[in-house]
Amino acid sequence: MKTLDTGATGFIDAHCVLRRLHDGHQVFGLDNFNSYYDPQLKHDRMRWVQEQEQAHPLPLSTVDLADTPAVEALFASDLAPATDFQPPIELDEELRCFAAWFLTND
């Protein structure tokens, strides 16, 4: 399965990405590497993912989802064929609740 992971360099997402790569899925990562916390931590985390799963490289694009022209250009390129992406694995209930809280309390 192919999946698109936005915020791929975050702590939780990096572990989700690693698990999907380990399970043999094709993962394409997006992150804007903003300064919400140290961007170097995000770069180090992606290096860690690549070291852990060398057999399945992680294509990663630095794109901000708020930048509509950049997102459209990305999906128009050969890097991320949008028609092949599937929803990611199911999140457990606790993580879904956290995500819902975060989205409504930004």
C-alpha positions as CSV (number, residue, x, y, z in Angstrom):
1,M,0.0,0.0,0.0
2,K,1.2,3.6,-0.7
3,T,0.6,6.2,2.0
4,L,1.1,9.9,2.3
5,D,2.3,11.0,5.7
6,T,2.0,14.7,6.5
7,G,4.1,15.9,9.4
8,A,6.3,12.9,8.8
9,T,9.2,14.2,10.9
10,G,7.1,14.6,14.1
11,F,7.8,12.3,17.0
12,I,4.6,10.2,16.6
13,D,4.6,10.3,12.8
14,A,8.2,9.2,12.5
15,H,7.4,6.1,14.4
16,C,4.3,5.5,12.3
17,V,6.3,6.0,9.1
18,L,9.0,3.5,10.4
19,R,6.3,0.9,11.1
20,R,4.7,1.3,7.7
21,L,8.1,1.0,6.0
22,H,9.0,-2.0,8.1
23,D,5.7,-3.6,7.1
24,G,6.7,-3.1,3.4
25,H,4.4,-0.2,2.6
26,Q,5.5,2.6,0.3
27,V,5.5,5.9,2.2
28,F,5.8,9.4,1.0
29,G,6.5,12.0,3.7
30,L,5.7,15.6,3.8
31,D,6.8,18.1,6.4
32,N,7.4,21.9,6.4
33,F,10.2,21.7,9.0
34,N,8.7,24.7,10.8
35,S,10.2,26.0,14.0
36,Y,7.4,24.9,16.4
37,Y,10.3,22.9,17.9
38,D,13.9,22.6,16.8
39,P,14.0,21.7,13.1
40,Q,17.3,19.9,13.7
41,L,15.4,17.3,15.8
42,K,13.1,16.7,12.8
43,H,16.1,16.2,10.5
44,D,17.8,13.9,13.0
45,R,14.6,11.9,13.4
46,M,14.3,11.4,9.6
47,R,18.0,10.3,9.5
48,W,17.1,7.8,12.3
49,V,14.1,6.4,10.2
50,Q,16.4,6.0,7.2
51,E,19.0,4.2,9.3
52,Q,16.5,1.9,10.7
53,E,14.8,1.0,7.5
54,Q,17.5,1.2,4.8
55,A,15.8,-1.3,2.5
56,H,12.8,1.0,2.1
57,P,13.9,4.6,1.5
58,L,11.5,7.4,2.5
59,P,10.9,10.0,-0.1
60,L,10.4,13.3,1.8
61,S,9.3,16.6,0.5
62,T,9.5,19.9,2.4
63,V,6.1,21.3,1.6
64,D,3.8,23.4,3.8
65,L,0.2,22.2,3.3
66,A,-1.0,25.8,3.6
67,D,1.0,26.6,0.4
68,T,-1.6,25.5,-2.1
69,P,0.5,26.1,-5.3
70,A,3.4,24.1,-3.8
71,V,1.1,21.2,-2.9
72,E,-0.5,21.3,-6.3
73,A,2.9,21.3,-8.0
74,L,4.0,18.3,-5.8
75,F,1.0,16.3,-6.8
76,A,1.4,17.2,-10.5
77,S,5.0,15.9,-10.3
78,D,6.1,12.2,-10.6
79,L,7.2,12.3,-6.9
80,A,3.7,11.8,-5.4
81,P,1.1,10.3,-7.7
82,A,-2.0,11.2,-5.7
83,T,-4.2,8.5,-7.4
84,D,-2.3,5.7,-5.7
85,F,-2.4,6.9,-2.1
86,Q,-4.6,5.1,0.5
87,P,-5.6,6.3,3.9
88,P,-3.0,5.4,6.6
89,I,-3.4,2.6,9.0
90,E,-6.1,3.0,11.6
91,L,-5.1,5.0,14.7
92,D,-6.1,3.8,18.1
93,E,-8.9,5.6,19.9
94,E,-6.5,7.6,22.2
95,L,-4.6,9.0,19.3
96,R,-7.7,9.9,17.4
97,C,-9.0,11.7,20.5
98,F,-5.7,13.6,20.8
99,A,-5.8,14.5,17.1
100,A,-9.4,15.8,17.4
101,W,-8.5,17.9,20.5
102,F,-5.4,19.3,18.7
103,L,-7.4,20.3,15.6
104,T,-10.0,22.1,17.6
105,N,-7.6,23.8,20.1
106,D,-4.9,25.1,17.8
